[in-house]
Amino acid sequence: MLSSAWRSFANSLETTLTAAYFRGSSCSRYQFQLLRTSILPAGGGFNGGRRFFCAVPVSVSQSPVKLQKLRKVGFRGMHSTLEDVKLEGMVIKILPALQDNYMYLIIDKETREAAIVDPVDPELVIKTVQEGNWTLKKVLTTHHHWDHAGGNEKLVKLWPEELEVYGGDDRIGAMNHKVKQDDTFSIGKLNVKCLSTPCHTTGHICYHVTEASGADVGGAVFTGDTLFQGGCGRFFEGTAEEMYEALCTKLSALPDVTKVFCGHEYTLQNMSFARHVEPDSEVIQQRIEWARHRRASQDPTVPSTIGDEKKWNPFMRVHEEQVQKHAGGANDPIATMFKLRKEKDTFKA
């Protein structure tokens, strides 16, 4: 009973304060309401019930990042297990953060040089790098939203060596290397190519990382909040045309074997919508069952591949007749993209 009520309290605290952040409201006015909860007896009513208070400093209550970290560390632990994905020439360590974010540590096997993608939890990044005795030199920021770029400045402050912080938006904290479409750089002997994918935000960048010798033709792409497994990001600062360009022109052009590492654990929610769009798809149903099994053990569902996304992601299937029919029958893939995103914005699994 106590643990159930405490979980409910944790959800309420996080949800309301995070919502307040995105509305631009002051979190402080929620303090008294949120930092008090009542534990009721199993039979209901107030007789025998107990009231608990959680003291959270004002400085914490006004910071969504700190509140998310309080939830992660103090309430439930990480949302997913830590896993390694080994590709030709590189290792990618999946690091869960906040409620459903992912950070990724990219390690060049030969030189042991490393780069971190969207380090919103700097302490976990530092701990992981130090335990592996790797050389962290670069930060790859997909976009400026706080749950992706919010740890940049602290990481730069805490890390003893100078870090190169890459991004495509002047709103990204600590950025000292601004990049654009087709810019390249290296992580040790790994090649990195920047893909400009504006829509979710105007300065969103995806990073395609490949092994220098060319033995691995696909490599990995880090897509932030542009491409998710089975879905795409909201069009906060862009249009359906821009998302079509990002998904169906730029990312679709990568080799089908390219591993896709997205910014959030949204797979089950997204695949539920994909099934709604294409209810007869066996590949979608199989992926849902696989993802349910993974999440039951708190295992991450990333990565997928570009080829996978072409098979089940409705936002990368806007040319398909059944997807267009679901969206109203228009033969225009961009109109289909617009209608799918509008429907997904209010879709309940």
Beta strands, then each sheet from edge to edge (+ up, - down):
strand 1: 36-39
strand 2: 50-53
strand 3: 83-87
strand 4: 90-97
strand 5: 101-108
strand 6: 113-117
strand 7: 135-140
strand 8: 164-167
strand 9: 177-178
strand 10: 184-187
strand 11: 190-196
strand 12: 205-211
strand 13: 220-224
strand 14: 227-228
strand 15: 231-232
strand 16: 259-262
strand 17: 304-305
sheet 1: 1+ 2-
sheet 2: 3+ 4- 5+ 6- 7- 8- 9-
sheet 3: 10+ 11- 12+ 13- 16- 17+
sheet 4: 14+ 15-
end
